[in-house]
């Protein structure tokens, strides 16, 4: 395997050796360059990630690979972020509707003169 093939493998780019399995020595473990049509992303297992994985460990199967767990958690996290954003948008729309209605629940005249009343 040439250095160009190794770089292409790391970047997820097909190389001329796409169909061949080539053993690669990596930090004391033998792994295979597995061709895929999806780009791979490196994720550093820092303290925050380790703590997050430890927190969900009781809820997952022990044999689940860490990479697939990170994949699943990233998807669920994205869904949670989108749901939170939708809730924020809905709450803002309710606030706008309430505050611009005929009876917003506060004295509109006082609100319009708040600076004058507060600071004289």
N, C-alpha and C positions, 0 to 999 in steps of 0.2 A: 504494500500500500504506500503510495507516494504521499508526500506532505500535502500536495494539492488535493488528493483524495481524502485525507484526514480532515483538512479544512472544510471541504465540501460536505463531508459527513456531519461535522459539528454544526455547520450552518443549515443543514437540512436540504442541501442542494444535490440533486442527482449527479452522480459521476459516471465515468465510463465503466467503472467496476460495480455498477448498481446491482447486478444480479449475483455477484459473488459474495460469499460470507468471508470476511477477513477478521481474524482475531486481533484485538488491540489490547495492549497492556495499559491499564489506567489505574493508577494509585493502588497497585497490588491486586487488582481484580481483572479477570479476563472478561471482556464484554464484546458484543458484536455490534458492528455498525448496521443498524436496522434501517433499511430504506423506508421512508414514509413520505407521503405527499404533504404532510403538515410540518410547518416550521416548529422546531423545538425551542423552548426557552429555559435558560438556566435559572434555578431558584436557589438562593443561598439559605441553608438551614441555620439561621441566626437564632438568637435567644427568643425573640418574639415568635418566630415560626415554631420553634421547639415547644414553647409554652402553649401555643394554640393547638398543636397536634396532641400534646399531653392532655389538654382539657377535653378533647373529643375522643380520646382513646377508649374510654369506657363504653362508647356508643358504636364503635366500629368493630369489624371482625379483625382479630389479631393478625391474620395472614394477608390483609389488604396492603399492597405496596404503598409506600409513602407517596410516590409520584401520582398514583391514581387518587389517593386521598386528597392531595393538594389540588388536583384537577377538579374533583367533586366539590371541594370547599370553595374554590374560586368561582365556580358556576353558581353555587348557592349564595355566595357573597354578592355576586353581581345581581342576582335576582332580588336579594334583600335591599341592595342599594336602590334599585329601580322602584321597588315597592315603597321605600321610604320617601323617595323623590315624589312619587305620585301622591302619597299622603300629605306631604308638605304643600304640594300644589293645590290639592283639594282644600286643605285648611286655609290657605291664603285666599282662595276663591270664596270660601265661606266668610272669612273676615271682611273682604271687600264688599260682598253682598250685604252683610249685616251692618257695616259702618256707613254704607251709602243708602240704606233703606230709609223709609219715612220715619221709622221709630228705631234708631240704632241702639237705644238703651242708655244714652247719655244726652246731656243738654248740648245741642248743636251750637247754640248761641255762645255758651261758655267756652266750648272748644274753639270756636272761631276767634274768641278774644283772649285765649289762654295766656299769650305773652303779656298783654296789657294787664290782665288781672293778676298774673303771677309777679310781674316786675314793676307794676305801677306805671 
